[in-house]
Amino acid sequence: MLTDPTTLQVFWTGGEGPYTIQASTTGETGSWTDAKTGVASSPTTIGVDPSGVPTLLVRVIEP
């Protein structure tokens, strides 16, 4: 379990246009916060602070 702020490298397949990476510690139907937005291809690195939460979900949204 992560307990301190760290970085996470995120990989995905798909286009090379704009993207938004979101993270949630409250589950798939919980609240999501934008961790990073940009225009590039996979991979990219985001900073996360799980604060001792046992679950961290990350999703990539491409239009």
C-alpha positions as CSV (number, residue, x, y, z in Angstrom):
1,M,0.0,0.0,0.0
2,L,1.3,3.4,-0.9
3,T,1.3,5.9,2.0
4,D,3.3,8.8,0.7
5,P,3.1,11.0,-2.4
6,T,4.8,9.4,-5.4
7,T,4.7,9.3,-9.2
8,L,2.8,6.9,-11.3
9,Q,3.6,6.2,-15.0
10,V,0.4,5.7,-17.0
11,F,0.2,3.8,-20.3
12,W,-2.7,3.6,-22.7
13,T,-3.5,2.7,-26.2
14,G,-5.4,4.9,-28.6
15,G,-5.0,8.2,-30.3
16,E,-2.3,10.8,-29.9
17,G,-4.6,13.7,-29.4
18,P,-5.8,15.5,-26.2
19,Y,-6.3,13.4,-23.1
20,T,-7.4,13.8,-19.5
21,I,-6.1,11.5,-16.8
22,Q,-8.3,11.3,-13.7
23,A,-7.8,9.6,-10.4
24,S,-10.2,8.4,-7.7
25,T,-9.7,6.9,-4.2
26,T,-13.5,6.4,-3.6
27,G,-14.2,3.8,-6.3
28,E,-15.4,3.7,-9.9
29,T,-18.6,5.5,-9.2
30,G,-17.1,7.9,-6.7
31,S,-15.6,11.3,-7.3
32,W,-12.9,11.7,-9.9
33,T,-10.3,14.5,-10.0
34,D,-8.2,15.6,-13.0
35,A,-4.6,14.5,-12.4
36,K,-3.2,15.7,-15.7
37,T,-4.4,17.0,-19.1
38,G,-2.4,17.4,-22.3
39,V,-1.9,16.5,-25.9
40,A,0.5,13.7,-26.4
41,S,0.8,9.9,-26.7
42,S,1.3,7.3,-24.0
43,P,3.0,7.1,-21.6
44,T,2.9,10.0,-19.2
45,T,3.7,10.5,-15.5
46,I,1.3,11.8,-12.9
47,G,1.8,12.7,-9.2
48,V,-0.4,10.9,-6.8
49,D,-0.9,11.3,-3.0
50,P,-2.9,8.2,-1.9
51,S,-2.8,9.4,1.8
52,G,-3.0,5.8,3.0
53,V,-6.1,5.0,1.0
54,P,-5.9,1.3,-0.1
55,T,-7.4,1.8,-3.5
56,L,-6.4,4.2,-6.3
57,L,-8.2,4.0,-9.7
58,V,-6.8,5.9,-12.7
59,R,-8.6,6.4,-16.0
60,V,-7.6,8.1,-19.3
61,I,-10.3,10.0,-21.2
62,E,-9.7,10.7,-24.9
63,P,-12.4,12.5,-26.9
